[in-house]
Amino acid sequence: MLVKRHIQNFAYWVDIARSNEIEIEIEIEIEIEKEYAPLLAKGEIGFEQLLHHAADNLRGHRALSVFWQLTRRCNFSCPFCYIRDNSQRQLEATYEEIEELIDCLLEEGLAKVVLTGGECLLSEHFDHLYSRLKSEGVLVTIYTNGSLFNESRKDLFRKLPPYSVEVTLYDCDATSQPFATIEWLIEAGIPVLCKFTATKSNIDHLGAVRQWCDEHQVDLRLDGRLFNGDNGIDAQVLSLEEPTLIALEKDQMGAVSLDRSPLESHARKALGCAAAKYGAYVSPEFKLGLCCDYPLLWDMRQEGVRNALCLLHDFVDREKEASLVGCSGCEAQILCEMCAAKAESIKSNDKTMYRVPLGYCDEVRTRYLSLIG
């Protein structure tokens, strides 16, 4: 079944019974889309790139791509997790709140959503929310630990397959449910990515996980940098030593990504990311923000959903040209994650100045030199 969607100056069709981005067809409405339609049909350009282009033609910020954290709850108790908190179920969104938010986001041109947690499949409203988004032609990616795929959910995903599923693995037990879930996703033709959070407690499992992924022809993404959250758990005690982290990052990024030749460097803007162009974040407590790292959130229960969206748009449009004091651009920018969410903020009248924290640039350059060395 094809569903027609619009983003400002172009329209496209989504087959909700299929998941792969190649099934999206562009209906030409402005001249420049002629460059993109053939490439998209051949699978030579991703929908994210097309979305990025569409956002260039928007008049002001819009929430076209949303990172939706449904819950902080999880059925796993990983000792390094920075968000684990099983005590706040009562603050999660209700059925009625979810419906209102989806209605408002669709009016904005919502195109893509990531559903995550905690473990997002624990949400009692997951199936309803997912089905509603899919039926409207929204591309849905799911972040999961892969342990809760029962037959009912498999039936749902057969009927309305997700755009992609990312499954995080923590050990090499190929007989466990997460591995079985990945095998099922592969058989169902649903794009799947394996992720592995490497720590001192499981690094010895990585070789077996690599081998399993190679045998099943599925991509593996590694993540070894842990950070503490607000749950009182010290994740750093399980962090790998820096030489091991560098080796993992070098292997992950590959030689192509870290060209030794100088890159064209440029000073970063504080809000120069994709989220500032067309993104938004929804917290488990039904609050709205720019991203999960930026501390400013609007409570949609107090402000109202539409007003919260307006406040987000006004904030981004007001701050989007803010400079990042202390950044002049350098060869290590491929590793640099500095932005408004990580910078030091200084209020000045109605505007905010953003400054790179002392020592950050030296740390990034050191990592860069280690990776290319």
C-alpha positions as CSV (number, residue, x, y, z in Angstrom):
1,M,0.0,0.0,0.0
2,L,1.4,3.3,-1.1
3,V,1.1,6.4,1.1
4,K,1.8,9.9,-0.3
5,R,3.8,12.2,1.9
6,H,4.8,15.9,1.5
7,I,7.8,17.9,2.8
8,Q,7.4,21.5,1.9
9,N,8.4,21.6,-1.8
10,F,8.4,18.0,-2.8
11,A,6.3,14.9,-2.4
12,Y,7.2,11.2,-2.2
13,W,5.5,7.8,-1.9
14,V,6.1,5.2,0.8
15,D,5.1,1.6,0.5
16,I,4.2,0.8,4.1
17,A,4.3,-2.9,3.5
18,R,8.1,-2.7,2.8
19,S,10.9,-1.3,4.8
20,N,13.8,-0.5,2.5
21,E,14.5,3.1,1.5
22,I,14.8,2.1,-2.2
23,E,11.0,1.7,-2.3
24,I,10.5,5.4,-1.8
25,E,9.8,7.1,-5.1
26,I,10.1,10.9,-5.6
27,E,7.3,12.8,-7.3
28,I,9.0,15.7,-9.0
29,E,7.7,19.1,-8.0
30,I,10.7,21.3,-8.3
31,E,13.6,21.2,-10.7
32,I,16.4,20.1,-8.3
33,E,14.7,16.9,-7.3
34,K,15.5,15.6,-10.8
35,E,19.1,15.1,-9.5
36,Y,18.0,13.0,-6.6
37,A,15.1,10.8,-7.9
38,P,17.3,8.5,-10.2
39,L,19.9,8.1,-7.5
40,L,17.4,7.2,-4.9
41,A,15.8,4.6,-7.2
42,K,19.2,3.0,-7.7
43,G,19.9,3.0,-4.0
44,E,22.8,5.4,-4.5
45,I,21.5,8.0,-2.1
46,G,19.8,7.7,1.2
47,F,16.6,9.2,2.4
48,E,18.5,11.1,5.1
49,Q,20.4,13.0,2.4
50,L,17.2,13.8,0.7
51,L,15.7,15.0,4.0
52,H,18.7,17.2,4.5
53,H,18.2,18.8,1.2
54,A,14.5,19.3,1.8
55,A,15.3,21.0,5.1
56,D,17.4,23.6,3.2
57,N,14.3,24.8,1.6
58,L,12.2,25.1,4.7
59,R,11.3,28.5,6.2
60,G,12.5,27.9,9.7
61,H,13.0,24.8,11.9
62,R,10.6,21.9,11.6
63,A,10.5,18.5,13.3
64,L,10.9,16.2,10.3
65,S,13.1,13.6,12.1
66,V,12.3,12.8,15.7
67,F,14.3,10.8,18.3
68,W,11.6,9.4,20.6
69,Q,12.7,7.9,23.9
70,L,9.6,6.0,25.0
71,T,10.7,4.8,28.4
72,R,13.7,4.7,30.8
73,R,12.7,1.2,31.8
74,C,14.7,-1.8,30.6
75,N,14.5,-5.6,31.2
76,F,18.3,-5.7,31.3
77,S,20.4,-4.3,34.1
78,C,23.7,-3.5,32.5
79,P,26.1,-2.1,35.1
80,F,27.4,0.6,32.7
81,C,24.0,1.9,31.4
82,Y,23.6,5.7,31.9
83,I,19.8,5.9,31.6
84,R,18.6,2.8,33.6
85,D,15.8,3.9,35.9
86,N,12.7,1.7,36.5
87,S,10.9,4.1,38.8
88,Q,9.3,6.6,36.5
89,R,6.7,4.6,34.6
90,Q,3.9,6.9,35.7
91,L,5.5,9.8,33.9
92,E,5.4,8.1,30.5
93,A,3.1,9.4,27.8
94,T,-0.5,8.2,27.7
95,Y,-2.4,6.9,24.6
96,E,-4.1,10.3,24.2
97,E,-0.9,12.3,24.5
98,I,0.8,10.1,21.9
99,E,-2.0,10.6,19.5
100,E,-2.0,14.4,19.9
101,L,1.8,14.6,19.4
102,I,1.7,12.4,16.3
103,D,-1.1,14.5,14.8
104,C,1.0,17.7,15.4
105,L,4.2,16.2,14.0
106,L,2.5,14.9,10.9
107,E,1.2,18.5,10.2
108,E,4.9,19.6,10.3
109,G,5.9,17.0,7.7
110,L,7.3,14.3,10.0
111,A,9.3,11.9,7.8
112,K,11.4,9.7,10.1
113,V,11.3,8.5,13.7
114,V,13.7,6.6,15.9
115,L,12.0,4.7,18.7
116,T,14.3,3.9,21.7
117,G,14.4,3.6,25.5
118,G,15.5,2.1,27.9
119,E,13.9,-0.8,26.0
120,C,11.2,0.8,23.9
121,L,9.3,-2.5,23.4
122,L,8.5,-2.4,27.1
123,S,6.1,0.6,26.5
124,E,2.5,-0.5,26.7
125,H,1.8,1.9,23.8
126,F,4.6,0.7,21.5
127,D,2.4,-1.3,19.1
128,H,-0.2,1.4,18.7
129,L,2.4,4.2,18.3
130,Y,4.4,2.1,15.8
131,S,1.3,1.1,13.8
132,R,0.1,4.7,13.6
133,L,3.4,6.0,12.4
134,K,3.8,3.3,9.8
135,S,0.3,3.7,8.5
136,E,1.0,7.4,7.9
137,G,4.1,6.6,5.8
138,V,6.6,7.6,8.5
139,L,9.9,5.7,8.3
140,V,10.5,4.1,11.7
141,T,13.8,2.8,13.1
142,I,13.9,0.8,16.3
143,Y,16.7,0.6,18.8
144,T,16.4,-2.5,21.0
145,N,18.2,-5.2,22.9
146,G,16.3,-7.7,20.8
147,S,15.0,-9.8,23.7
148,L,11.2,-9.0,23.4
149,F,10.3,-10.1,19.9
150,N,7.4,-12.4,20.5
151,E,5.1,-13.9,17.8
152,S,2.6,-11.1,18.0
153,R,5.3,-8.4,17.4
154,K,6.7,-10.4,14.6
155,D,3.3,-10.5,12.9
156,L,3.1,-6.7,13.3
157,F,6.6,-6.3,11.7
158,R,5.7,-8.7,8.8
159,K,2.7,-6.6,8.0
160,L,4.3,-3.2,8.6
161,P,8.1,-3.7,8.5
162,P,10.3,-1.1,10.1
163,Y,12.7,1.0,8.1
164,S,15.5,-0.6,10.1
165,V,16.3,-2.2,13.4
166,E,19.4,-1.7,15.5
167,V,20.1,-4.5,18.0
168,T,22.7,-4.0,20.7
169,L,24.6,-7.1,21.8
170,Y,26.5,-7.4,25.1
171,D,27.9,-11.0,24.9
172,C,28.5,-13.7,22.4
173,D,25.8,-16.2,23.4
174,A,24.5,-17.1,19.9
175,T,21.7,-19.2,21.5
176,S,20.2,-16.2,23.2
177,Q,17.1,-14.3,22.1
178,P,18.9,-11.2,20.8
179,F,20.8,-13.3,18.3
180,A,17.6,-15.2,17.4
181,T,15.9,-11.8,16.8
182,I,18.7,-10.7,14.4
183,E,18.4,-14.0,12.5
184,W,14.6,-13.5,12.2
185,L,15.0,-9.9,11.0
186,I,17.5,-11.1,8.3
187,E,15.1,-13.8,7.2
188,A,12.2,-11.3,7.1
189,G,14.2,-9.0,4.9
190,I,14.2,-6.1,7.4
191,P,17.5,-4.0,7.4
192,V,19.3,-4.8,10.7
193,L,22.5,-3.4,12.3
194,C,24.3,-5.1,15.1
195,K,25.8,-2.9,17.8
196,F,28.3,-4.0,20.5
197,T,29.1,-1.9,23.6
198,A,32.6,-2.9,24.5
199,T,33.6,-2.8,28.1
200,K,36.2,-4.4,30.4
201,S,33.6,-7.1,31.2
202,N,32.8,-8.2,27.7
203,I,35.7,-7.3,25.4
204,D,36.8,-10.9,25.3
205,H,33.4,-11.7,23.5
206,L,34.1,-9.3,20.6
207,G,35.9,-11.7,18.4
208,A,33.1,-14.3,18.5
209,V,30.5,-11.5,17.9
210,R,32.5,-10.3,14.8
211,Q,32.7,-13.9,13.5
212,W,28.9,-14.4,14.0
213,C,28.1,-11.1,12.2
214,D,30.4,-12.0,9.3
215,E,28.8,-15.4,8.9
216,H,25.4,-13.8,8.9
217,Q,26.5,-11.0,6.6
218,V,25.3,-8.3,9.0
219,D,27.1,-5.0,9.8
220,L,28.6,-4.5,13.2
221,R,29.1,-1.1,14.9
222,L,31.3,-0.8,17.9
223,D,31.0,1.6,20.8
224,G,33.5,1.6,23.6
225,R,33.3,5.1,25.1
226,L,31.2,5.0,28.2
227,F,29.9,8.0,30.1
228,N,28.1,8.5,33.4
229,G,24.4,9.5,33.5
230,D,22.2,10.7,36.2
231,N,21.5,7.3,37.8
232,G,24.4,7.3,40.2
233,I,26.2,4.5,38.4
234,D,29.9,5.0,37.7
235,A,30.2,3.6,34.2
236,Q,33.8,4.7,33.9
237,V,35.1,1.8,36.0
238,L,34.2,-0.5,33.2
239,S,35.7,1.6,30.4
240,L,38.5,0.2,28.3
241,E,42.0,1.6,28.5
242,E,42.6,4.4,26.0
243,P,45.0,2.3,23.7
244,T,42.3,-0.4,23.3
245,L,39.7,2.3,22.6
246,I,41.9,3.8,20.0
247,A,42.5,0.4,18.3
248,L,38.7,-0.2,18.3
249,E,38.0,3.2,16.8
250,K,40.7,2.8,14.2
251,D,39.2,-0.5,13.2
252,Q,35.7,0.9,13.1
253,M,36.4,4.1,11.1
254,G,38.8,2.5,8.6
255,A,41.6,4.0,6.6
256,V,39.2,5.9,4.2
257,S,37.6,7.9,7.0
258,L,40.9,9.1,8.4
259,D,42.7,10.4,5.4
260,R,46.1,11.8,6.4
261,S,45.8,14.7,3.9
262,P,44.5,17.9,5.5
263,L,40.8,18.4,5.5
264,E,39.2,21.7,4.6
265,S,38.6,23.1,8.1
266,H,36.0,25.6,9.2
267,A,34.8,27.0,12.4
268,R,31.7,25.2,13.7
269,K,28.4,26.8,14.5
270,A,26.9,26.0,17.9
271,L,23.8,24.7,16.2
272,G,25.2,23.4,13.0
273,C,23.9,19.8,13.3
274,A,21.1,18.1,11.5
275,A,18.8,18.3,14.6
276,A,19.0,22.1,14.4
277,K,17.8,21.9,10.8
278,Y,15.0,19.4,11.1
279,G,15.2,17.3,14.3
280,A,13.5,17.0,17.7
281,Y,13.7,14.9,20.8
282,V,10.9,13.5,22.9
283,S,11.8,12.3,26.4
284,P,10.1,9.5,28.4
285,E,8.5,12.2,30.6
286,F,6.8,13.7,27.5
287,K,9.1,16.7,27.2
288,L,10.2,18.1,23.9
289,G,13.7,19.3,23.1
290,L,16.3,19.7,20.3
291,C,18.2,16.5,21.1
292,C,18.7,14.1,24.0
293,D,22.0,16.0,25.0
294,Y,20.7,19.5,25.0
295,P,19.4,20.4,28.5
296,L,16.5,22.7,27.5
297,L,13.2,20.8,27.4
298,W,9.6,22.0,27.2
299,D,7.0,20.1,29.2
300,M,4.3,19.3,26.7
301,R,1.8,18.6,29.5
302,Q,2.2,22.1,30.8
303,E,2.8,24.0,27.6
304,G,0.6,22.0,25.3
305,V,2.0,20.1,22.4
306,R,1.6,22.7,19.7
307,N,2.9,25.5,21.9
308,A,5.9,23.3,22.9
309,L,6.7,22.8,19.2
310,C,6.5,26.5,18.5
311,L,8.8,27.2,21.4
312,L,11.3,24.7,20.1
313,H,11.1,26.3,16.6
314,D,11.5,29.8,18.0
315,F,14.5,28.7,20.0
316,V,16.3,27.1,17.1
317,D,15.6,29.9,14.6
318,R,16.8,32.5,17.2
319,E,20.0,30.6,18.1
320,K,20.9,28.9,14.8
321,E,23.6,31.5,13.8
322,A,25.2,31.4,17.3
323,S,29.0,31.0,17.0
324,L,31.0,28.5,18.9
325,V,33.6,30.6,20.7
326,G,37.0,28.9,20.7
327,C,36.5,26.9,17.5
328,S,38.5,28.0,14.4
329,G,38.4,24.7,12.6
330,C,41.2,22.1,12.6
331,E,42.3,18.8,11.0
332,A,40.7,16.8,13.8
333,Q,37.1,18.0,13.0
334,I,36.2,14.5,11.7
335,L,36.2,13.4,15.4
336,C,34.9,16.6,16.9
337,E,31.5,16.4,18.5
338,M,31.4,19.9,20.0
339,C,28.1,21.6,19.7
340,A,25.7,23.7,21.7
341,A,24.7,20.6,23.8
342,K,28.3,20.0,24.9
343,A,29.6,23.6,25.0
344,E,29.6,26.0,28.0
345,S,26.7,28.3,27.6
346,I,26.7,32.0,28.6
347,K,23.4,34.0,28.6
348,S,23.6,37.5,27.2
349,N,20.3,39.3,27.1
350,D,18.0,37.2,25.0
351,K,20.7,35.2,23.3
352,T,23.2,32.5,24.4
353,M,26.9,32.4,23.7
354,Y,28.5,29.0,23.4
355,R,32.1,28.3,24.3
356,V,34.3,25.2,23.8
357,P,35.3,23.9,27.2
358,L,39.0,24.3,28.1
359,G,41.0,21.2,27.1
360,Y,38.4,19.7,24.7
361,C,40.3,20.5,21.5
362,D,43.6,19.1,22.9
363,E,41.8,15.9,23.8
364,V,40.3,15.5,20.3
365,R,43.6,16.3,18.5
366,T,45.4,13.7,20.6
367,R,42.8,11.1,19.7
368,Y,43.1,12.1,16.0
369,L,46.9,11.8,16.0
370,S,46.7,8.5,17.7
371,L,44.2,7.2,15.1
372,I,46.3,8.3,12.1
373,G,49.5,7.2,13.7
